[in-house]
Amino acid sequence: MNILKRLLKIGQAEAHAAVNKMEDPINMSEQAIRDLRGDLEKALEALAQVKALSIRTKNEIEEKTQEAEEYTQKAVLLLKKAQTESLSAEEGDRLAREALIKKEQIHQEVAAAELQKAKVDNDVLKMEGNIATLKQNIQKWENELKTLKARVKVADATKQLNKQMAQLDSHGTVATLERMKDKVLQEEALADAYGDIANSNKSVDDEINKAVNVHASKADNELDLLKKQLGITKDISDNNQ
């Protein structure tokens, strides 16, 4: 049983390989249509030959019919000569009889030729019908092949697009965008942090400057008050000038 199973698996594998190695169905269809066109050309050649046979048989029938009529006229002429004694009665009858026998033989040949022509003409009709059907089928299959080619192109393009869309996340595009988003948020947060630190430093300096200016203002006020008490109206700096 194990051997049989192994052989079955091998056979299945070979069958799948054979299917995979098959030619493109489009190319196979095109080749099939080319083969049908070759068959059509051969059928047209055969039809031409059969029609030629029909025409030749028709011409033979007409010629033999005319020949039979000539033998009838010869028999009449022989009998007339026998009547005018330019030919003996016995000889006239004998030759007239021979002429009529020839005429009968020709009529039999004509009948056989007409039967043959009827058969040939019937074959011509059948062949013309088959050729017309073959032409219609070739035209129909060529149109269907054009449609299938267009559908194959659309299907391939759609398949490729869908494949690319399906592989977007697997290629890490979405993950990369998420990482970039996190990075940007981190950078923005870091920038805000540095901004807060910078603002914090400025606030301390402002407080220091403000405090310094307050003390300076108090000293100036005290100086002015002291000058007023001493009766000094001019600034010492003015006297130095």
LUMPAGU-982506 format. One record per residue (C-alpha): chain; residue number from 1; residue in three letters; z negated, y negated, x. Coordinates in steps of 0.1 Angstrom, whole numbers, plus 2048, in hexadecimal, padded with zeros to 3 digits. Layout:
residues N
{c = A, k = NUM, r = ALA, z = Z, y = Y, x = X};
...
//
This chain:
residues 241
{c = A, k = 1, r = MET, z = 800, y = 800, x = 800};
{c = A, k = 2, r = ASN, z = 7F8, y = 7E8, x = 81C};
{c = A, k = 3, r = ILE, z = 819, y = 7EF, x = 82C};
{c = A, k = 4, r = LEU, z = 82B, y = 7E8, x = 80B};
{c = A, k = 5, r = LYS, z = 818, y = 7C8, x = 806};
{c = A, k = 6, r = ARG, z = 821, y = 7BD, x = 829};
{c = A, k = 7, r = LEU, z = 846, y = 7C5, x = 823};
{c = A, k = 8, r = LEU, z = 845, y = 7B2, x = 802};
{c = A, k = 9, r = LYS, z = 836, y = 794, x = 813};
{c = A, k = 10, r = ILE, z = 851, y = 796, x = 82E};
{c = A, k = 11, r = GLY, z = 86C, y = 798, x = 813};
{c = A, k = 12, r = GLN, z = 85E, y = 77A, x = 801};
{c = A, k = 13, r = ALA, z = 85C, y = 766, x = 821};
{c = A, k = 14, r = GLU, z = 880, y = 76E, x = 829};
{c = A, k = 15, r = ALA, z = 88A, y = 765, x = 805};
{c = A, k = 16, r = HIS, z = 879, y = 743, x = 808};
{c = A, k = 17, r = ALA, z = 889, y = 73D, x = 82A};
{c = A, k = 18, r = ALA, z = 8AB, y = 745, x = 81B};
{c = A, k = 19, r = VAL, z = 8A5, y = 72C, x = 7FF};
{c = A, k = 20, r = ASN, z = 89B, y = 712, x = 817};
{c = A, k = 21, r = LYS, z = 8BA, y = 717, x = 82C};
{c = A, k = 22, r = MET, z = 8D1, y = 713, x = 80E};
{c = A, k = 23, r = GLU, z = 8EA, y = 6F7, x = 80F};
{c = A, k = 24, r = ASP, z = 8E6, y = 6D7, x = 7FD};
{c = A, k = 25, r = PRO, z = 8EE, y = 6DD, x = 7D8};
{c = A, k = 26, r = ILE, z = 903, y = 6BD, x = 7D7};
{c = A, k = 27, r = ASN, z = 919, y = 6CA, x = 7F4};
{c = A, k = 28, r = MET, z = 91B, y = 6EC, x = 7E3};
{c = A, k = 29, r = SER, z = 926, y = 6DB, x = 7C3};
{c = A, k = 30, r = GLU, z = 940, y = 6C6, x = 7D5};
{c = A, k = 31, r = GLN, z = 94E, y = 6E5, x = 7E6};
{c = A, k = 32, r = ALA, z = 94F, y = 6F8, x = 7C5};
{c = A, k = 33, r = ILE, z = 964, y = 6DB, x = 7B6};
{c = A, k = 34, r = ARG, z = 97B, y = 6DC, x = 7D4};
{c = A, k = 35, r = ASP, z = 97F, y = 701, x = 7CF};
{c = A, k = 36, r = LEU, z = 987, y = 6FB, x = 7AA};
{c = A, k = 37, r = ARG, z = 9A1, y = 6E1, x = 7B3};
{c = A, k = 38, r = GLY, z = 9B1, y = 6FB, x = 7CB};
{c = A, k = 39, r = ASP, z = 9B1, y = 714, x = 7AE};
{c = A, k = 40, r = LEU, z = 9C1, y = 6F9, x = 798};
{c = A, k = 41, r = GLU, z = 9DD, y = 6F3, x = 7B1};
{c = A, k = 42, r = LYS, z = 9E4, y = 718, x = 7B3};
{c = A, k = 43, r = ALA, z = 9E4, y = 71B, x = 78D};
{c = A, k = 44, r = LEU, z = 9FD, y = 6FE, x = 78B};
{c = A, k = 45, r = GLU, z = A13, y = 70F, x = 7A4};
{c = A, k = 46, r = ALA, z = A12, y = 730, x = 790};
{c = A, k = 47, r = LEU, z = A19, y = 71D, x = 770};
{c = A, k = 48, r = ALA, z = A37, y = 70D, x = 780};
{c = A, k = 49, r = GLN, z = A44, y = 72F, x = 78A};
{c = A, k = 50, r = VAL, z = A3F, y = 73E, x = 768};
{c = A, k = 51, r = LYS, z = A50, y = 720, x = 758};
{c = A, k = 52, r = ALA, z = A6D, y = 724, x = 770};
{c = A, k = 53, r = LEU, z = A6F, y = 749, x = 765};
{c = A, k = 54, r = SER, z = A70, y = 73E, x = 740};
{c = A, k = 55, r = ILE, z = A8B, y = 725, x = 747};
{c = A, k = 56, r = ARG, z = AA0, y = 73E, x = 75B};
{c = A, k = 57, r = THR, z = A9C, y = 758, x = 73F};
{c = A, k = 58, r = LYS, z = AA7, y = 73F, x = 726};
{c = A, k = 59, r = ASN, z = AC6, y = 736, x = 73A};
{c = A, k = 60, r = GLU, z = ACE, y = 75C, x = 73D};
{c = A, k = 61, r = ILE, z = ACA, y = 761, x = 718};
{c = A, k = 62, r = GLU, z = AE2, y = 744, x = 711};
{c = A, k = 63, r = GLU, z = AFB, y = 751, x = 72B};
{c = A, k = 64, r = LYS, z = AFA, y = 775, x = 71D};
{c = A, k = 65, r = THR, z = AFD, y = 769, x = 6F9};
{c = A, k = 66, r = GLN, z = B1C, y = 756, x = 703};
{c = A, k = 67, r = GLU, z = B29, y = 775, x = 716};
{c = A, k = 68, r = ALA, z = B23, y = 78A, x = 6F6};
{c = A, k = 69, r = GLU, z = B36, y = 771, x = 6E1};
{c = A, k = 70, r = GLU, z = B53, y = 773, x = 6FA};
{c = A, k = 71, r = TYR, z = B54, y = 799, x = 6F7};
{c = A, k = 72, r = THR, z = B56, y = 794, x = 6D1};
{c = A, k = 73, r = GLN, z = B73, y = 77C, x = 6D6};
{c = A, k = 74, r = LYS, z = B84, y = 795, x = 6EE};
{c = A, k = 75, r = ALA, z = B81, y = 7B1, x = 6D4};
{c = A, k = 76, r = VAL, z = B91, y = 79B, x = 6BA};
{c = A, k = 77, r = LEU, z = BAD, y = 792, x = 6D2};
{c = A, k = 78, r = LEU, z = BB3, y = 7B7, x = 6DA};
{c = A, k = 79, r = LEU, z = BB6, y = 7C0, x = 6B6};
{c = A, k = 80, r = LYS, z = BCE, y = 7A4, x = 6B0};
{c = A, k = 81, r = LYS, z = BE4, y = 7AF, x = 6CD};
{c = A, k = 82, r = ALA, z = BE4, y = 7D2, x = 6BE};
{c = A, k = 83, r = GLN, z = BF0, y = 7C4, x = 69D};
{c = A, k = 84, r = THR, z = C0C, y = 7B2, x = 6AE};
{c = A, k = 85, r = GLU, z = C16, y = 7D2, x = 6C0};
{c = A, k = 86, r = SER, z = C12, y = 7C0, x = 6E2};
{c = A, k = 87, r = LEU, z = BF7, y = 7DA, x = 6E7};
{c = A, k = 88, r = SER, z = BF6, y = 7FD, x = 6D9};
{c = A, k = 89, r = ALA, z = BDE, y = 802, x = 6BC};
{c = A, k = 90, r = GLU, z = BCB, y = 81E, x = 6CD};
{c = A, k = 91, r = GLU, z = BC8, y = 809, x = 6ED};
{c = A, k = 92, r = GLY, z = BBE, y = 7EA, x = 6D9};
{c = A, k = 93, r = ASP, z = BA3, y = 7FE, x = 6C6};
{c = A, k = 94, r = ARG, z = B96, y = 80D, x = 6E6};
{c = A, k = 95, r = LEU, z = B93, y = 7ED, x = 6F9};
{c = A, k = 96, r = ALA, z = B85, y = 7DA, x = 6DB};
{c = A, k = 97, r = ARG, z = B6B, y = 7F6, x = 6D7};
{c = A, k = 98, r = GLU, z = B62, y = 7F2, x = 6FC};
{c = A, k = 99, r = ALA, z = B5E, y = 7CD, x = 6F8};
{c = A, k = 100, r = LEU, z = B48, y = 7D2, x = 6DA};
{c = A, k = 101, r = ILE, z = B33, y = 7EB, x = 6EE};
{c = A, k = 102, r = LYS, z = B2F, y = 7D1, x = 709};
{c = A, k = 103, r = LYS, z = B25, y = 7B8, x = 6F0};
{c = A, k = 104, r = GLU, z = B0A, y = 7CF, x = 6E2};
{c = A, k = 105, r = GLN, z = AFD, y = 7D6, x = 705};
{c = A, k = 106, r = ILE, z = AFB, y = 7B1, x = 70B};
{c = A, k = 107, r = HIS, z = AE9, y = 7AC, x = 6EA};
{c = A, k = 108, r = GLN, z = ACF, y = 7C5, x = 6F4};
{c = A, k = 109, r = GLU, z = ACB, y = 7B3, x = 715};
{c = A, k = 110, r = VAL, z = AC7, y = 793, x = 702};
{c = A, k = 111, r = ALA, z = AAD, y = 7A2, x = 6EB};
{c = A, k = 112, r = ALA, z = A99, y = 7AF, x = 70A};
{c = A, k = 113, r = ALA, z = A9C, y = 78D, x = 71B};
{c = A, k = 114, r = GLU, z = A90, y = 77C, x = 6FB};
{c = A, k = 115, r = LEU, z = A71, y = 793, x = 6FA};
{c = A, k = 116, r = GLN, z = A6B, y = 78C, x = 71F};
{c = A, k = 117, r = LYS, z = A6E, y = 767, x = 719};
{c = A, k = 118, r = ALA, z = A57, y = 768, x = 6FB};
{c = A, k = 119, r = LYS, z = A3D, y = 779, x = 711};
{c = A, k = 120, r = VAL, z = A42, y = 760, x = 72D};
{c = A, k = 121, r = ASP, z = A40, y = 742, x = 715};
{c = A, k = 122, r = ASN, z = A1F, y = 751, x = 707};
{c = A, k = 123, r = ASP, z = A12, y = 753, x = 72B};
{c = A, k = 124, r = VAL, z = A1D, y = 72F, x = 731};
{c = A, k = 125, r = LEU, z = A09, y = 724, x = 713};
{c = A, k = 126, r = LYS, z = 9EA, y = 737, x = 71E};
{c = A, k = 127, r = MET, z = 9ED, y = 729, x = 741};
{c = A, k = 128, r = GLU, z = 9F2, y = 706, x = 735};
{c = A, k = 129, r = GLY, z = 9D3, y = 709, x = 720};
{c = A, k = 130, r = ASN, z = 9BE, y = 717, x = 73C};
{c = A, k = 131, r = ILE, z = 9CA, y = 6FC, x = 754};
{c = A, k = 132, r = ALA, z = 9C2, y = 6E1, x = 73B};
{c = A, k = 133, r = THR, z = 99F, y = 6F0, x = 737};
{c = A, k = 134, r = LEU, z = 99B, y = 6F2, x = 75D};
{c = A, k = 135, r = LYS, z = 9A6, y = 6CE, x = 761};
{c = A, k = 136, r = GLN, z = 98D, y = 6C2, x = 746};
{c = A, k = 137, r = ASN, z = 971, y = 6D6, x = 756};
{c = A, k = 138, r = ILE, z = 978, y = 6C9, x = 779};
{c = A, k = 139, r = GLN, z = 978, y = 6A5, x = 76B};
{c = A, k = 140, r = LYS, z = 958, y = 6AC, x = 758};
{c = A, k = 141, r = TRP, z = 947, y = 6BC, x = 777};
{c = A, k = 142, r = GLU, z = 952, y = 6A0, x = 78D};
{c = A, k = 143, r = ASN, z = 943, y = 686, x = 776};
{c = A, k = 144, r = GLU, z = 923, y = 69A, x = 774};
{c = A, k = 145, r = LEU, z = 922, y = 69D, x = 79A};
{c = A, k = 146, r = LYS, z = 925, y = 677, x = 79D};
{c = A, k = 147, r = THR, z = 908, y = 673, x = 784};
{c = A, k = 148, r = LEU, z = 8F4, y = 68C, x = 797};
{c = A, k = 149, r = LYS, z = 8FA, y = 67B, x = 7B8};
{c = A, k = 150, r = ALA, z = 8EE, y = 65A, x = 7A9};
{c = A, k = 151, r = ARG, z = 8CF, y = 66B, x = 79B};
{c = A, k = 152, r = VAL, z = 8C8, y = 67C, x = 7BC};
{c = A, k = 153, r = LYS, z = 8C9, y = 65A, x = 7CE};
{c = A, k = 154, r = VAL, z = 8B2, y = 64B, x = 7B4};
{c = A, k = 155, r = ALA, z = 89A, y = 669, x = 7B6};
{c = A, k = 156, r = ASP, z = 899, y = 668, x = 7DC};
{c = A, k = 157, r = ALA, z = 892, y = 642, x = 7DC};
{c = A, k = 158, r = THR, z = 877, y = 647, x = 7C1};
{c = A, k = 159, r = LYS, z = 868, y = 664, x = 7D4};
{c = A, k = 160, r = GLN, z = 867, y = 651, x = 7F4};
{c = A, k = 161, r = LEU, z = 857, y = 633, x = 7E4};
{c = A, k = 162, r = ASN, z = 83D, y = 648, x = 7D2};
{c = A, k = 163, r = LYS, z = 836, y = 65B, x = 7F2};
{c = A, k = 164, r = GLN, z = 830, y = 63B, x = 804};
{c = A, k = 165, r = MET, z = 819, y = 62E, x = 7E8};
{c = A, k = 166, r = ALA, z = 806, y = 64F, x = 7E9};
{c = A, k = 167, r = GLN, z = 801, y = 64D, x = 80E};
{c = A, k = 168, r = LEU, z = 7F5, y = 629, x = 80F};
{c = A, k = 169, r = ASP, z = 7D0, y = 632, x = 80D};
{c = A, k = 170, r = SER, z = 7D4, y = 651, x = 824};
{c = A, k = 171, r = HIS, z = 7E3, y = 63A, x = 83E};
{c = A, k = 172, r = GLY, z = 7C3, y = 626, x = 83E};
{c = A, k = 173, r = THR, z = 7D2, y = 606, x = 830};
{c = A, k = 174, r = VAL, z = 7B8, y = 602, x = 815};
{c = A, k = 175, r = ALA, z = 79C, y = 60B, x = 82D};
{c = A, k = 176, r = THR, z = 7A9, y = 5F2, x = 847};
{c = A, k = 177, r = LEU, z = 7AA, y = 5D6, x = 82D};
{c = A, k = 178, r = GLU, z = 786, y = 5DE, x = 823};
{c = A, k = 179, r = ARG, z = 77B, y = 5DD, x = 847};
{c = A, k = 180, r = MET, z = 78D, y = 5BC, x = 84C};
{c = A, k = 181, r = LYS, z = 77C, y = 5AF, x = 82C};
{c = A, k = 182, r = ASP, z = 75A, y = 5B9, x = 83A};
{c = A, k = 183, r = LYS, z = 762, y = 5A9, x = 85B};
{c = A, k = 184, r = VAL, z = 76C, y = 588, x = 84B};
{c = A, k = 185, r = LEU, z = 74D, y = 588, x = 836};
{c = A, k = 186, r = GLN, z = 738, y = 58F, x = 855};
{c = A, k = 187, r = GLU, z = 749, y = 573, x = 868};
{c = A, k = 188, r = GLU, z = 744, y = 55B, x = 84B};
{c = A, k = 189, r = ALA, z = 71F, y = 564, x = 848};
{c = A, k = 190, r = LEU, z = 71C, y = 55F, x = 86E};
{c = A, k = 191, r = ALA, z = 72D, y = 53D, x = 86C};
{c = A, k = 192, r = ASP, z = 715, y = 533, x = 850};
{c = A, k = 193, r = ALA, z = 6F7, y = 53F, x = 865};
{c = A, k = 194, r = TYR, z = 703, y = 52A, x = 883};
{c = A, k = 195, r = GLY, z = 708, y = 50D, x = 86B};
{c = A, k = 196, r = ASP, z = 6E4, y = 510, x = 85F};
{c = A, k = 197, r = ILE, z = 6D7, y = 511, x = 882};
{c = A, k = 198, r = ALA, z = 6EB, y = 4F2, x = 88B};
{c = A, k = 199, r = ASN, z = 6DE, y = 4E0, x = 86D};
{c = A, k = 200, r = SER, z = 6BB, y = 4EB, x = 875};
{c = A, k = 201, r = ASN, z = 6BE, y = 4DC, x = 898};
{c = A, k = 202, r = LYS, z = 6CB, y = 4BB, x = 88B};
{c = A, k = 203, r = SER, z = 6AF, y = 4B9, x = 872};
{c = A, k = 204, r = VAL, z = 695, y = 4BB, x = 88E};
{c = A, k = 205, r = ASP, z = 6A7, y = 4A1, x = 8A2};
{c = A, k = 206, r = ASP, z = 6A9, y = 48A, x = 884};
{c = A, k = 207, r = GLU, z = 683, y = 48E, x = 87E};
{c = A, k = 208, r = ILE, z = 67C, y = 485, x = 8A3};
{c = A, k = 209, r = ASN, z = 693, y = 467, x = 8A2};
{c = A, k = 210, r = LYS, z = 684, y = 45C, x = 881};
{c = A, k = 211, r = ALA, z = 661, y = 45F, x = 88F};
{c = A, k = 212, r = VAL, z = 66A, y = 44C, x = 8AE};
{c = A, k = 213, r = ASN, z = 67A, y = 430, x = 89A};
{c = A, k = 214, r = VAL, z = 65A, y = 42D, x = 884};
{c = A, k = 215, r = HIS, z = 644, y = 429, x = 8A3};
{c = A, k = 216, r = ALA, z = 65B, y = 410, x = 8B2};
{c = A, k = 217, r = SER, z = 65B, y = 3FC, x = 892};
{c = A, k = 218, r = LYS, z = 635, y = 3FB, x = 891};
{c = A, k = 219, r = ALA, z = 633, y = 3EE, x = 8B5};
{c = A, k = 220, r = ASP, z = 64C, y = 3D2, x = 8AE};
{c = A, k = 221, r = ASN, z = 637, y = 3C8, x = 890};
{c = A, k = 222, r = GLU, z = 617, y = 3C7, x = 8A4};
{c = A, k = 223, r = LEU, z = 628, y = 3B3, x = 8BF};
{c = A, k = 224, r = ASP, z = 635, y = 399, x = 8A7};
{c = A, k = 225, r = LEU, z = 612, y = 396, x = 897};
{c = A, k = 226, r = LEU, z = 602, y = 392, x = 8B9};
{c = A, k = 227, r = LYS, z = 61B, y = 376, x = 8C3};
{c = A, k = 228, r = LYS, z = 614, y = 364, x = 8A3};
{c = A, k = 229, r = GLN, z = 5EE, y = 365, x = 8A9};
{c = A, k = 230, r = LEU, z = 5F4, y = 357, x = 8CC};
{c = A, k = 231, r = GLY, z = 60B, y = 33C, x = 8C0};
{c = A, k = 232, r = ILE, z = 628, y = 349, x = 8D4};
{c = A, k = 233, r = THR, z = 647, y = 340, x = 8C2};
{c = A, k = 234, r = LYS, z = 661, y = 349, x = 8DC};
{c = A, k = 235, r = ASP, z = 669, y = 36B, x = 8E9};
{c = A, k = 236, r = ILE, z = 65E, y = 370, x = 90D};
{c = A, k = 237, r = SER, z = 681, y = 37B, x = 915};
{c = A, k = 238, r = ASP, z = 68D, y = 358, x = 90A};
{c = A, k = 239, r = ASN, z = 674, y = 347, x = 923};
{c = A, k = 240, r = ASN, z = 681, y = 35D, x = 93F};
{c = A, k = 241, r = GLN, z = 6A3, y = 34F, x = 939};
//
